[in-house]
Amino acid sequence: MFKKNTLLEIDKKKIYINRLNKKNVFKKTIRITKDKEIRKEDLTNSKLKVCLKNRNIFMLLEEEKIFIKLITIPKVKGKSLDTIIKGEIKCYFKYNKDIIYSYNIYKEYEKTLEVLLFCVKWDDIFILRDFLHNNNSVKSIWLVQICFLQYCKDRFKEEDFIFSFIFKDNLYLLACKNGKLINNNIIKKFYDYEFFYKNLYEFIEDCNDKKINLNLKSIYIANFKDKFELFKEGISYKIHNLGNINREELINF
């Protein structure tokens, strides 16, 4: 996914820089300051000769919940579709300068389209602007939820399922319908595994409240402790443990 590129992993406090086009993966960490600035000297590591100027940049965002909305719009294509999508975003977000978005065609009819709209209100969007001003080309912005789904897609046997994984001490819950991400949540600083089923059932209830109507039979989990109890009295879903997926596997995918 990110091979032969520079990848920036961005969470709420730090930026992790990964240079991936050599045999050795160079890494550097810089801290986001309170006044929302990144010093220019932080973007060059002279010892490792890792310079981000004039490079193709991929960004991986962590700890960001995705706003997902299924909308019905007239059947259009190209720039007209983009214009309608931007108009929809303005309806949902009064201040939309810090919004990044994407969309997928969910269903297509004779005169209308059902479109899944994905938005993230990125408070640290200044990072993107800073890199663009430094003659970099930002090729794409990925969310860690999407990366995990892509990495594991061949292991999902159903079209409707819930996928839960732990990444850097945060619990992610994803609901997919017809193979498409339709709902999500993040439990930050998740350490107590005994509360997993409580968080899971609250998430399922949230899906029901949003009338998602999942034909739910299986739940997939990844990065849980080996001794985590997969089977609990009263659980009516089949739990599939996908094992451990570390950041190196994800980056080199």
Rosetta blueprint (number, residue, H / E / L):
1 M L
2 F L
3 K L
4 K L
5 N L
6 T E
7 L E
8 L E
9 E E
10 I E
11 D L
12 K L
13 K L
14 K E
15 I E
16 Y E
17 I E
18 N E
19 R E
20 L L
21 N L
22 K L
23 K L
24 N L
25 V L
26 F E
27 K E
28 K E
29 T E
30 I E
31 R E
32 I L
33 T L
34 K L
35 D L
36 K L
37 E L
38 I L
39 R L
40 K H
41 E H
42 D H
43 L H
44 T E
45 N E
46 S L
47 K L
48 L L
49 K L
50 V E
51 C E
52 L L
53 K L
54 N L
55 R L
56 N E
57 I E
58 F E
59 M E
60 L E
61 L E
62 E L
63 E L
64 E L
65 K L
66 I L
67 F E
68 I E
69 K E
70 L E
71 I E
72 T E
73 I E
74 P E
75 K L
76 V L
77 K L
78 G H
79 K H
80 S H
81 L H
82 D H
83 T H
84 I H
85 I H
86 K H
87 G H
88 E H
89 I H
90 K H
91 C H
92 Y H
93 F L
94 K L
95 Y L
96 N L
97 K L
98 D L
99 I E
100 I E
101 Y E
102 S E
103 Y E
104 N E
105 I E
106 Y E
107 K E
108 E E
109 Y L
110 E L
111 K L
112 T E
113 L E
114 E E
115 V E
116 L E
117 L E
118 F E
119 C E
120 V E
121 K E
122 W L
123 D L
124 D L
125 I L
126 F H
127 I H
128 L H
129 R H
130 D H
131 F H
132 L H
133 H L
134 N L
135 N L
136 N L
137 S E
138 V E
139 K E
140 S E
141 I E
142 W E
143 L E
144 V H
145 Q H
146 I H
147 C H
148 F H
149 L H
150 Q H
151 Y H
152 C H
153 K H
154 D H
155 R H
156 F L
157 K L
158 E L
159 E L
160 D L
161 F E
162 I E
163 F E
164 S E
165 F E
166 I E
167 F E
168 K L
169 D L
170 N E
171 L E
172 Y E
173 L E
174 L E
175 A E
176 C E
177 K E
178 N L
179 G L
180 K E
181 L E
182 I E
183 N E
184 N E
185 N E
186 I E
187 I E
188 K L
189 K L
190 F L
191 Y L
192 D L
193 Y H
194 E H
195 F H
196 F H
197 Y H
198 K H
199 N H
200 L H
201 Y H
202 E H
203 F H
204 I H
205 E H
206 D H
207 C H
208 N H
209 D H
210 K L
211 K L
212 I L
213 N L
214 L L
215 N L
216 L L
217 K L
218 S E
219 I E
220 Y E
221 I E
222 A E
223 N L
224 F L
225 K L
226 D L
227 K L
228 F L
229 E L
230 L L
231 F L
232 K L
233 E L
234 G L
235 I L
236 S L
237 Y L
238 K E
239 I E
240 H E
241 N E
242 L L
243 G L
244 N L
245 I L
246 N L
247 R H
248 E H
249 E H
250 L H
251 I H
252 N L
253 F L
